[in-house]
Amino acid sequence: MMKFLRKKNRKIISGILILSWIFTVFFSNDALGNTNDDLKVYYLDVGQGDAMYIKINDYDILIDAGPRSNVEHLMKQLEKKNIDDFEIVIATHPHEDHIGGMTEVFDRYKVKEFYMPPVVHTTETFRSMLNAIVKEGIKAKPIKEGTHFDLGCNATIDVYSPIESVYEDLNDYSTIMKLTYGDVKLIFAGDAESYAERAVVKKHSKELKGDVLKFAHHGSRTSSTDEFIKAVSPKYGIICCGENNNYGHPHKETKDIISKYDIDTFRTDKHGEIELTSDGKNISIKTEK
């Protein structure tokens, strides 16, 4: 009788172990399309310009590529991230300090999809970027209000601008967008000026709430309107600008609004590369300097 019970128990235990193995293999987070990878966002130090690298789930995303004058430093920072290719590359608008490094990005990496606002520019830098896109064998896709990216487990990007088809200022074509990962929301504002900021607030004020804001136009006084900052209400702010830049960025007016809303702000001119990590609930920020 005891021998029979022991044999029966062994079969029960064996069955439990098999079921446990099946659950682990077939119903793990990865198999369900979920991952435990944290969101990582690097606000890269490219001097007086913008470049952000995002790693989330199976996506490598680049937003802008800084000026040509700092392209080698951009590449050194990217090389440390062990990037095989970019699923998505976005140019927020066609100014040189945002697209100057794009040609080199296309030369060194495979780019699967490229997005830019529906506007052209007459500069050699812009033409060089277009040639690189053609050489890559892909087409530039328009990014504008309503564009949406599904990045897998709990991660999306929603685009709120450009809203209009024609702006007087090229900066106002800038892509204002929100990256959502779980409960965490990050806002990227390109070089959008006050006109574009107010237009987005008017149409999307309830959707703009974010934990982190990449301040528009390197902290210029012509951006960061009270209405926009109030709508976003960020806990953290990031300013991408060059050390001792000729424009005086960030301007006093932007510093004043940062102080008014008590935004814990980091700057690439003072802190170098800024790394943000999140598990979808908490945010951790560390700096190079």
For each residue, the residues with C-beta under 8 A, 3 or more apart:
1: 4 5
2: 5 6
3: 6 7
4: 1 7 8
5: 1 2 8 9
6: 2 3 9 10
7: 3 4 10 11
8: 4 5 11 12
9: 5 6 12 13
10: 6 7 13 14
11: 7 8 14 15
12: 8 9 15 16
13: 9 10 16 17
14: 10 11 17 18
15: 11 12 18 19
16: 12 13 19 20
17: 13 14 20 21
18: 14 15 21 22
19: 15 16 22 23
20: 16 17 23 24
21: 17 18 24 25
22: 18 19 25 26 27
23: 19 20 26 27 28
24: 20 21 27 28
25: 21 22 28 31
26: 22 23 31
27: 22 23 24 31 32
28: 23 24 25 31 32
29: 32 34 35 36 153
30: 33 34 35
31: 25 26 27 28
32: 27 28 29
33: 30 152 153
34: 29 30 153 154
35: 29 30 57 58 152 153
36: 29
37: 55 56 57
38: 277 278 279
39: 54 55 56 155 179 181 184 276 277 278 279 280
40: 54 55 56 275 276 277
41: 52 53 54 55 179 186 275 276
42: 52 53 54 77 81 273 274 275 276
43: 52 214 238 240 266 268 273 274 275 276
44: 51 52 53 66 74 77 78 268 273
45: 73 77 268 272 273 288
46: 49 50 51 65 66 67 70 73 74 101 240 268
47: 66 67 69 70 73 242 243 245
48: 67 97 218 241 242 245 246 247 249
49: 46 64 66 67 70 97 98 100 240 242
50: 46 63 64 66 92 97 98 190 191 214 218 240
51: 44 46 62 63 64 65 66 74 101 240
52: 41 42 43 44 62 63 64 188 214 240
53: 41 42 44 60 61 62 63 77 78 81 83
54: 39 40 41 42 59 60 61 62 63 179
55: 37 39 40 41 59 60 61 81
56: 37 39 40 59 61 151 152 155 179 181
57: 35 37 151 152 153 155
58: 35 87 152
59: 54 55 56 87 88 151 152 155
60: 53 54 55 83 84 85 86 87 88
61: 53 54 55 56 86 87 88 89 90 151
62: 51 52 53 54 65 78 86 88 89 90 105
63: 50 51 52 53 54 90 92 188
64: 49 50 51 52 90 91 92 98 99 190
65: 46 51 62 71 74 91 98 99 100 101 102 104 105
66: 44 46 47 49 50 51 70 71 74 97 98 100 101
67: 46 47 48 49 70 71 96 97 100 101
68: 71 96 100 101 125
69: 47 100
70: 46 47 49 66 67 73 74 100 101
71: 65 66 67 68 74 75 100 101 104
72: 75 76
73: 45 46 47 70 76 77
74: 44 46 51 65 66 70 71 77 78 101 104
75: 71 72 78 79 101 104 108
76: 72 73 79 80
77: 42 44 45 53 73 74 80 81 273
78: 44 53 62 74 75 81 83 105 109
79: 75 76 83
80: 76 77
81: 42 53 55 77 78
82:
83: 53 60 78 79 86 109
84: 60 110
85: 60 109 110 111 112
86: 60 61 62 83 89 105 109 110 111 112
87: 58 59 60 61 112 113
88: 59 60 61 62 112 113 114 115 149
89: 61 62 86 102 105 111 113 114 115
90: 61 62 63 64 114 115 116 143 175
91: 64 65 94 98 99 102 114 115 116 117 129
92: 50 63 64 98 117 174 175 188 190 191
93: 98 116 117 119 170 171 173 174 175 190 191
94: 91 98 99 116 117 119 120 121 123 126 129 170 173
95: 98 99 121 170 171 191
96: 67 68 99 100 123 125
97: 48 49 50 66 67 100
98: 49 50 64 65 66 91 92 93 94 95 190 191
99: 64 65 91 94 95 96 102 125 126 129
100: 49 65 66 67 68 69 70 71 96 97 125
101: 46 51 65 66 67 68 70 71 74 75 104 105
102: 65 89 91 99 105 106 128 129 132
103: 106 107 128 129 131 132
104: 65 71 74 75 101 107 108
105: 62 65 78 86 89 101 102 108 109 111
106: 102 103 109 111 129 132 133 135 136
107: 103 104 132
108: 75 104 105
109: 78 83 85 86 105 106
110: 84 85 86 136
111: 85 86 89 105 106 114 136 138
112: 85 86 87 88 138
113: 87 88 89 138 141
114: 88 89 90 91 111 133 136 138 139 140 141
115: 88 89 90 91 140 141 142 143 147
116: 90 91 93 94 119 140 141 142 143
117: 91 92 93 94 142 143 144 162 173 174 175
118: 142 144 162 165 173
119: 93 94 116 162 170 173
120: 94 126
121: 94 95 125 126 170
122: 126
123: 94 96 126 127
124: 127 128
125: 68 96 99 100 121 128 129
126: 94 99 120 121 122 123 129 130
127: 123 124 130 131
128: 102 103 124 125 131 132
129: 91 94 99 102 103 106 125 126 132 133
130: 126 127 133 134 140
131: 103 127 128 134 135
132: 102 103 106 107 128 129 135 136
133: 106 114 129 130 136 138 139 140
134: 130 131 137
135: 106 131 132
136: 106 110 111 114 132 133
137: 134
138: 111 112 113 114 133
139: 114 133
140: 114 115 116 130 133
141: 113 114 115 116
142: 115 116 117 118 147
143: 90 115 116 117 147 159 175
144: 117 118 147 159 161 162 163 175
145: 159 160 161 162 163 203
146: 159
147: 115 142 143 144 158 159 177
148: 156 157 158 159
149: 88 156 157 158
150: 155 156
151: 56 57 59 61 155 156 157
152: 33 35 56 57 58 59 155
153: 29 33 34 35 57
154: 34 180 181 182 280
155: 39 56 57 59 150 151 152 179 180 181
156: 148 149 150 151 179 180
157: 148 149 151 177 178 179 180
158: 147 148 149 177 178 180 207
159: 143 144 145 146 147 148 175 176 177
160: 145 163 176 177 178 200 203 204 207 208
161: 144 145 174 175 176 192 196 199 200
162: 117 118 119 144 145 165 167 172 173 174 175 196
163: 144 145 160 196 199 200 203
164: 167 199
165: 118 162
166:
167: 162 164 170 172 173 195 196
168: 172 195
169: 172 193 195
170: 93 94 95 119 121 167 173
171: 93 95 174 190 191 192 193 196 217
172: 162 167 168 169 192 193 195 196
173: 93 94 117 118 119 162 167 170
174: 92 93 117 161 162 171 189 190 191 192 196 216
175: 90 92 93 117 143 144 159 161 162 188 190
176: 159 160 161 187 188 189 190 192 196 197 200 216
177: 147 157 158 159 160 187 188
178: 157 158 160 185 186 187 188 207 208 210
179: 39 41 54 56 155 156 157 185 186 188
180: 154 155 156 157 158 184 185 186
181: 39 56 154 155 184 186 278 280
182: 154 278 279 280 281
183: 280 281
184: 39 180 181 211 212 278 280 281 282 283
185: 178 179 180 209 210 211 212
186: 41 178 179 180 181 210 211 212 213 214 276
187: 176 177 178 208 210 212 213 214 232 234
188: 52 63 92 175 176 177 178 179 214
189: 174 176 192 197 213 214 215 216 217 223
190: 50 64 92 93 98 171 174 175 176 216 217
191: 50 92 93 95 98 171 174 216 217 218 220 223
192: 161 171 172 174 176 189 196 197 200 216 217 223
193: 169 171 172 196 197 216 217 222 223
194: 197 198 222 223 225 228
195: 167 168 169 172 198 199
196: 161 162 163 167 171 172 174 176 192 193 199 200
197: 176 189 192 193 194 200 201 216 223 224 225 227 228
198: 194 195 201 202 225 227 228
199: 161 163 164 195 196 202 203
200: 160 161 163 176 192 196 197 203 204 208 228
201: 197 198 204 205 208 225 227 228 231
202: 198 199 205
203: 145 160 163 199 200
204: 160 200 201 207 208
205: 201 202 208 231
206: 209
207: 158 160 178 204
208: 160 178 187 200 201 204 205 228 231 232
209: 185 206 231 232 233
210: 178 185 186 187 213 232 233 234
211: 184 185 186 234 235 236 283
212: 184 185 186 187 234 235 236 237 238 276 283
213: 186 187 189 210 229 232 234 236 237 238 263
214: 43 50 52 186 187 188 189 237 238 239 240
215: 189 218 219 223 224 237 238 239 250 254 265
216: 174 176 189 190 191 192 193 197 220 223 224
217: 171 189 190 191 192 193 220 222 223 249
218: 48 50 191 215 239 240 241 245 247 249 250
219: 215 223 224 239 241 249 250 251 254 255 267
220: 191 216 217 223 224 247 249 250 251 254
221: 224 251 252 253 254
222: 193 194 217
223: 189 191 192 193 194 197 215 216 217 219 220 228 254
224: 197 215 216 219 220 221 228 229 253 254 257
225: 194 197 198 201 228 229
226: 229 230 257
227: 197 198 201 230 231
228: 194 197 198 200 201 208 223 224 225 231 232
229: 213 224 225 226 232 233 234 257 261 263
230: 226 227 233 261
231: 201 205 208 209 227 228
232: 187 208 209 210 213 228 229
233: 209 210 229 230 261
234: 187 210 211 212 213 229 237 261 263
235: 211 212 263 264 283
236: 211 212 213 263 264 265 266 276 283 285
237: 212 213 214 215 234 258 263 264 265 266
238: 43 212 213 214 215 265 266 267 268 274
239: 214 215 218 219 249 250 254 265 266 267 268 269
240: 43 46 49 50 51 52 214 218 267 268
241: 48 218 219 245 247 249 250 267 268 269
242: 47 48 49 245 249 268 269
243: 47 269 270
244: 269
245: 47 48 218 241 242 248 249 269
246: 48
247: 48 218 220 241
248: 245 251
249: 48 217 218 219 220 239 241 242 245
250: 215 218 219 220 239 241 254 255 267
251: 219 220 221 248 254 255
252: 221 255 256
253: 221 224 256 257
254: 215 219 220 221 223 224 239 250 251 257 258
255: 219 250 251 252 258 259
256: 252 253 259 260
257: 224 226 229 253 254 260 261
258: 237 254 255 261 263 265
259: 255 256 262
260: 256 257
261: 229 230 233 234 257 258
262: 259
263: 213 229 234 235 236 237 258
264: 235 236 237
265: 215 236 237 238 239 258
266: 43 236 237 238 239 270 271 274 285 287
267: 219 238 239 240 241 250 270 271
268: 43 44 45 46 238 239 240 241 242 271 272 273 274
269: 239 241 242 243 244 245
270: 243 266 267 289
271: 266 267 268 274 287 288 289
272: 45 268 287 288 289
273: 42 43 44 45 77 268 287 288
274: 42 43 238 266 268 271 285 286 287 288
275: 40 41 42 43 285 286 287
276: 39 40 41 42 43 186 212 236 283 284 285
277: 38 39 40 283 284 285 286
278: 38 39 181 182 184 281 282 283 284
279: 38 39 182 282
280: 39 154 181 182 183 184
281: 182 183 184 278
282: 184 278 279
283: 184 211 212 235 236 276 277 278
284: 276 277 278
285: 236 266 274 275 276 277
286: 274 275 277
287: 266 271 272 273 274 275
288: 45 271 272 273 274
289: 270 271 272
